[in-house]
Amino acid sequence: MTSLEKFEGVKILGTWTSPFCLRVELALNLKGISYEYIEQDLRNKSPLLLQLNPVHKKAPVLIHNDKAISESLIILEYIDETWQKIAPLVPENAYKKALVRFWADFFERKVIETTIEFTENLKVFEHGVQKDFEGENPFFNGEIPGFLGVVVCSLSSWIKVLEMVSGERLVVTEKTCVLFMASCFQ
Ligand SMILES: N[C@@H](CCC(=O)N[C@@H](CS)C(=O)NCC(=O)O)C(=O)O
């Protein structure tokens, strides 16, 4: 691909095993945005992936209006801002929005990206969202799945793997967030 080539519509450079790619697809599907999905072989990275994500060289990459965006959480924010009126992922209230972003960031850095403290951090996450979103469903923005729901649900297919890694049953009671993400895809 050359930089002169134009991208039309919305495309995702993704890989089917990746929860990070799945969350981008979830957000686009929630908003009803059609896209072309281009599967990537991460053992043999394509020139297109390397060109569009030269810093991290990772999937997903979203391509929209001739522009490439990397990092799944940033892509989610871009999608939400670009198609703001359809199925908004974050609450309008600035404080609530900040809480959603705080817990999404925590989940990303302390739950997904850690292995040793994974289960401890998951408990902190569950406790924190229950406290900050008391009486509300932290994974929904009103009636529709929201930003945190998309981020957490994207991990659903990895629950078994995480249970094996941590040696703990993660889906324990009906109240756990982890059960929520599993049930989302049933
Ligand atoms: N923080 C990134 C993580 C993306 C990521 O780790 N992608 C993996 C696939 S699951 C990847 O492309 N790995 C290739 C590599 O590490 O070289 C995001 O949220 O988009």
The ligand as an SDF file (V2000), in Angstrom:
LIG
                    3D

 20 19  0  0  0  0  0  0  0  0999 V2000
   -3.0230   -1.7750   23.9680 N   0  0  0  0  0  0  0  0  0  0  0  0
   -3.3470   -2.3330   22.6800 C   0  0  0  0  0  0  0  0  0  0  0  0
   -3.0860   -3.8110   22.7410 C   0  0  0  0  0  0  0  0  0  0  0  0
   -3.2390   -4.4460   21.3710 C   0  0  0  0  0  0  0  0  0  0  0  0
   -2.5300   -5.8000   21.3090 C   0  0  0  0  0  0  0  0  0  0  0  0
   -1.8320   -6.2270   22.2490 O   0  0  0  0  0  0  0  0  0  0  0  0
   -2.7140   -6.4710   20.1780 N   0  0  0  0  0  0  0  0  0  0  0  0
   -2.0630   -7.7460   19.9750 C   0  0  0  0  0  0  0  0  0  0  0  0
   -3.0990   -8.7430   19.5000 C   0  0  0  0  0  0  0  0  0  0  0  0
   -4.1350   -9.2280   20.8550 S   0  0  0  0  0  0  0  0  0  0  0  0
   -1.0060   -7.5830   18.9060 C   0  0  0  0  0  0  0  0  0  0  0  0
   -1.2140   -6.9710   17.8950 O   0  0  0  0  0  0  0  0  0  0  0  0
    0.1670   -8.1670   19.1530 N   0  0  0  0  0  0  0  0  0  0  0  0
    1.2640   -8.1540   18.2260 C   0  0  0  0  0  0  0  0  0  0  0  0
    2.5560   -7.8590   18.9090 C   0  0  0  0  0  0  0  0  0  0  0  0
    2.5930   -7.7270   20.1590 O   0  0  0  0  0  0  0  0  0  0  0  0
    3.5720   -7.7680   18.2270 O   0  0  0  0  0  0  0  0  0  0  0  0
   -4.7720   -2.0200   22.3120 C   0  0  0  0  0  0  0  0  0  0  0  0
   -5.5820   -1.8220   23.2390 O   0  0  0  0  0  0  0  0  0  0  0  0
   -5.0990   -1.9270   21.1440 O   0  0  0  0  0  0  0  0  0  0  0  0
  1  2  1  0
  2  3  1  0
  2 18  1  0
  3  4  1  0
  4  5  1  0
  5  6  2  0
  5  7  1  0
  7  8  1  0
  8  9  1  0
  8 11  1  0
  9 10  1  0
 11 12  2  0
 11 13  1  0
 13 14  1  0
 14 15  1  0
 15 16  2  0
 15 17  1  0
 18 19  2  0
 18 20  1  0
M  END
$$$$
